[in-house]
């Protein structure tokens, strides 16, 4: 049986971000089997049920999204660019997600005869447009954690804390891969002669996410990741709409407590920083220590954006299946990571 523990990568880019409420006192094991990590994609819209694009809800196991897209393209006799999907899903998991296939001028194949790699078609319909990256509302998770050691009362307290205050909205370890940050450094230094577009995108994303996580970590250390600071930029919950504030007044504090707005951090790029005062000073100090990445992101044409510092899992439930086994269920918005919720509950199993 293959096991994955909740761990931290230790190298020249240590991913040992501070916790919201101190390091957990409980250990646990995830992904002992693929079925222990189940993800269902939430698009947030209905298919048109008409059009030239086959719209496929696919259940996959131990397969990454890009591999499945290649199999679908080959089976349908189309270019891989004609296959669309909204987001990448974990390989070591059982996941359900949507794919679109442009079949203009082609007959629809018998999808159910494609069984390679355990691919299963749960629903097949039609849509008028290609499914684009990022066109999803979020994901629903059902996660089993095994071999739990520690005080279950502590676990219950941590879950209650997360329900009340959320978790720091770090980018998960998946974003950084095994060496994406090192390769981003080499790319920005001109040490890589040729970088293909997909790999370049991964390296840029890793560098940008690293800077954001550094900013968030500084605010977690100061206790201000879920509180407003002078000069902050707030984001309306459930949207990408932002607005600046000068002071952390009572009204803003109340809106934060009611989960109506969240403080944000910089997704680095060219252009002026939106925050002012204390927040601008903090973010600029982080950037000054990461000039290689900051300059590289600007040269690549990325623009300044904002990301919420706080992540609120929706419908978080915990069920004890066996004496040392629990099941967690919750939903997360697009672009967030289940592993950053898990790390606030469990530490490395040794």
N, C-alpha and C positions, 0 to 999 in steps of 0.2 A: 504494500500500500504506500503510495506517495503522499507525503504530508508537506504542507506549507505552514510555517509558523509566521506569526506577525513579527516581522523583523525590520531592522534598519540597515541600510547599506552604509558601510564605512570605507571611505576612500578620500580622495582630495576634495570631493564634494559631499561631505557627510549629510545625509538626509535625516538628521536627528533633531527635528523641529520640536520646540517646547509644547507641552500639553496644556490644555485649558485649565485643568484642575489637578496638575501633578501627574506623575507616572502612575498608571493603574497598578493595583496590587494583585491582579488576577492574570494568569497565563491561559492561553488557549491555542488550539490548532485549527486552521481553516484549510479548505480544499483537500481534506483527506480523500475525498472522492469528488469527481466533477459535479455530482448531484448536490454536494454541500454548498455550491455557489451557483444559485439560479437567478437569472436576470431576465425580466420581460420589459421590452421597449414600450414606452408610452409616446405615441406620435402627437396626440393632441388634436388630430383632425381625422376625418373619415375619407376613405378612398372615394373617388368620383364614380367608380363602378362603370366607367366608360373611358375610351381613349385608346391610344396605341401602346401604352406601357402596361405590361403585366405587372401586377402588384402582388408580391409574394411575402407571406408571413412564414418565416423559416425558423424551425427549431434545430439548433446545432449543438453538438457536444464535442469537446476537445478539438475545436477548430476555430481559427481566427476569422474575422469578418472578410479580410481581403482574399483569403484562400477560398472561402465560400463564393465570393463574387466571381473569382476566376472559373470555378467549376460551373456556375450558372451561365456565364458568358460562353464557355466552350460548348456546353450542352445545347444552348439556344442558337448557337452559330452566329453570335454577334460579337462586336468588339467589347473589350472589357470596359471602355469608357461609356458604353451604352447601358451599363449596369450601375444603378445608383443605390446608395444606402445613407442613412441619416447619421450613423455614428459607429465607431469601432467598439466591439464587445470583447470581453475576455476570452482567451482560448481555453484555459483550464476551468471550464464552467459549462453549465447547461443554460443556453440563452435562446430567447426568441426575439427576432427583429425582422424589420421589413426591408425588402429589396424591390427595386423597380427595374424592368428590362424593356428597352425600346424595341418593340417588335413591328415597327412600321414596315409594311410590305412583306412580312413574314407570317407564316402560320404558327399558331401557338403550339409548343411541344407538349408532350405528356409529362408534365413536371413530376408526377409521382413515380415515374420510372427512373428518376435521378436519385439514387440512394448512396452514392459514393461518399465515404467519410461520415456516414450516419446522418446525412442531411435529411430532414423531414419537412414537408410542406404542410403547414397547419391550415392556412387559408390562402386562396388564390382568387384575385379579382382584377380589376382594371383601374387605371388612373390616367389622367390627361397630361400629367407632367412628370418629369424625372424627379426621383427623390434625391434631394440635395443634402450635402453634409450640414449638420447642425439643425435640420428641420425636424426636431423632436422636442417634446415637452419635458421628458425625463425618463427615468427607469425605475422599475419596481424590483426590489430585491427580496430573496428568501435565502438566508444564510445559516448554515449549521456550523456551530463551533464545538469542537470535541476536546476531550481530555482536559477539561477545565480544572484548574487548581487554584484555590483561594477562597476567600469569604464571599459567599453569594449575597450577603447583605451589602457588601461593598459594591457588587455589580448592580444591585437594585438602586443604590444611591447614585451611581454614575449614570444609569439610564434616566433616572428622574432629573438629574442635572442637565442632561442633553435635551430632554423634552422641554425643560424650562428655559435653557439658554442657547441651545444649538452647539455646534462644534466649530473650531477654526476651519475655514474653507480652503485648506491647503490643496495644492495639486498632489495627487498620489504618486507613489514610487513608480507606477507604470509609466508616467509621463517622461521619466528620465531614463528608462531602459537600463541597459548594462553600462553604456558608455556614451550616451547622447550628449552629456555635458562636456566630456573630454573632446568629443568630435566637434562640438560647437566651437570650443576654444581653438582647435586646430583649423577649422574652417575660417574663423574670423582672423586668424593669424596668417592665412594664406598658405597653410601647410598641406592642404588637400587640393590636388590639381583639378579634380573634376568631381562634382557632387551632383548626383541625380536629384531631380525636383522633389520626389517623395522624401528622400533622406534629408534634403535641405530643410523641408518643412518641419520634419521631426526635430532637427537640431535647433532651429529657430524657436520652436515651441518650448523645447526644454530650457533654453537659455532664458526666455521670457518668464517661464513658470518659476525658475530658480529665483529670479529677482523678486517676483511677487511673493514667493514663500519666505524670502528673507525679510521683506517688509512686514508680512503678517506675523512672522516669528517675533519681530521686535515689538509689535503691539501686544502679542500674547504675553511676552515677558513683562510688559508694563501694565498688563491688566486692561488694556484699552481696545481689545479686538472686537468686543461687542458693546462698546461704549463710544460715544462721540468725543472727538478732540477738536480743539480750536482749528478752524481752517479745513475741516473735513469735507468730504464729498459723500453724500448719501445716495443710496440706490433704493428705488421703490420696490418692495417685495414683489416677486413674480414678473419683473420687467427688467429691461436694461436702461430705464430712464434714471438719470442722475441729476442732482442739484447740489450746489455748494452751500456751506453754512460758514458763518464766521465764528460763532460761539456755540458751545454745547449747552443750550438752555434747557429748561424744564420740558418744553414742548417736544423738542427732539428726543430727549431722554424717554418721555412717555411713548413716543412713536416707535422707538427702538424696543422698549419693553413689550409693546403690543405687536411686535414683529411686522410693523407696517413699513419700516425702512431699515436698511443695514449700512454700516460704515463700509467704505471701499478702499482698495489699494490699487496701485498702479500696475497696469500691464504695459510694460515699457515700449516706447517707440519715439518717433520724432514728434515735435510739437511741444508746446508749453505744458507744464504740469497744471492740472485743474485745481488741486488743493492749494491752500495758502497757509500762512502762519506755521503752527507747530507741525501739522501733517506734511506740509511741503518741505520743511526742514528735515524731518525724519526720512522721508522718501528720497530726498536728494542725498542725504548722508549714506544711505544704502547704495544708491546709484554710484556715488563717488568711489565706493569700494569694488564696483563691478563694471568699470569703464570698458573693458574689453567686450563684454556682452552688450552693454548699453549702446556703445558706438556701432557694434556689428548689427544690432537690431535696427538702428536708425538707417544705416547704409542699405539694409535689405528692404527698406520702404515701409516698415511697420509703423503705425501711428499710435499715439497715446490712447489707451482705453482704460476702463475701470472694471474691477471685479469685486463682488461682495466679499468682505472679510468673514462673514458669518454664514454657516450652512445650517439650515433647519430641516432635519429629517422629518418627513410627514408620516404620521401613523405608526410611529415606532412601537413595536410590540416584541416582547420577549417571552418565549415559552420553554419550559424545561422539559426535554424529551426523555432524558435519562438522568441518573445522578450526576454525571459529569458532561452532559451534552445539552446545549440549548439551541433554539432556533430563533433568529431575529428576522423580523419583517419590517420594511420601511420603503418609502419612495424618496427619490432625490431628483432635483432638477437637472436638466442637461448640463454637462460640463463639470459635474461634481463627482466625487469618488466615494464608494462604499468603504474603501479601506481607511479613509480618514475618520470615518465613524467608528470602525472597529478598533483603531489604534487608541481611541480614548477609553475603550472598555477593557482591552486586553493588552498585555505586554508579551515580550518574547518568551516562547516556551523553551525551556532549557532541559 
